[in-house]
Amino acid sequence: MIPSLRFATMAVVLAATPAAAETLVSPGVLVVDPGQASQQREAVVLAARRYATFWNTGDPAYARAALSEDFVDETPPPGRVQGPTGPLLASEGFRKAVPDLTCEVEQMIVAGDRAVLHLRLRGHFTGTFEGRQGRGEPVAFIATDIYRVVDGRIAANWHIEDNLTLLRQLGTVPSP
């Protein structure tokens, strides 16, 4: 950690009305650089909350509001389309297997133009995945995302998911 960079937990007002803020996923813990300009901090947090809400609800309007038109997935899985279309197709495909998917932001760290999110995703495997029909098996796994926000929208994303746990829960990889 850079010695001059100190973080503080603080509440951030993100929307003009309380009702609008309540519709977005809120982090359990929000840690921000106290020296960061409030306008930039609020833009980064808002973009991250919109994107988390997209993963929580599957509503593409949140992804379109969060992602820049030239969005780049810096760690795409094989075959993932670049641009905003990639996450939209990924969510749609995954929700065919886990229609009740939820995404909780356990913590968010914001410094400069970056947000780091620790996510917990949950649901039930009631759909189909790689030819397998779910029988309601619970699904729970974690992910970590790093977003670079430019002009209030996510321009780049680095992410890692606990895919081994997920694939075991979906029955495509045997459990030990």
FENZITA-V506809 format. One record per backbone hydrogen bond with DSSP energy under -0.5 kcal/mol. NH is the residue of the N-H (numbers start at 1). CO is the residue of the C=O. Records with the same first field share a line. If there is no record, write none. Layout:
NH->CO, CO
This chain:
5->2
6->4
8->32
10->30
14->12
21->17
22->18
23->19, 20
24->21
25->49
28->105
29->106
31->108
32->8
33->110
34->6, 32
36->33
41->37
42->38
43->39
44->40
45->41
46->42
47->43
48->44
49->45
50->46
51->47
52->48
53->49
54->50
55->51
56->52
57->53
58->54
60->58
62->59
63->59
64->60
65->61
66->62
67->63
68->154
71->68
72->155
74->72, 157
75->157
76->73
80->77
83->71
86->83
87->83
88->84
89->85
90->86
91->87
92->88
93->89
94->90
95->91
96->92, 93
97->93, 94
98->94
101->98
102->122
104->120
106->104, 118
107->118
108->29
109->116
110->31
111->114
114->111
115->147
116->109
117->145
118->107
119->117, 143
120->104
121->141
122->102
123->139
125->137
126->97, 124
127->97
128->96
129->132
132->129
134->127, 132
136->125
137->125
139->123
141->121
143->119
144->160
145->117
146->158
147->115
148->156
149->113, 147
150->153
153->150
154->66
155->148, 153
156->148
157->72
158->146
160->144
162->142
163->161
166->162
167->163
168->164
169->165
170->166
171->168
172->167
173->167
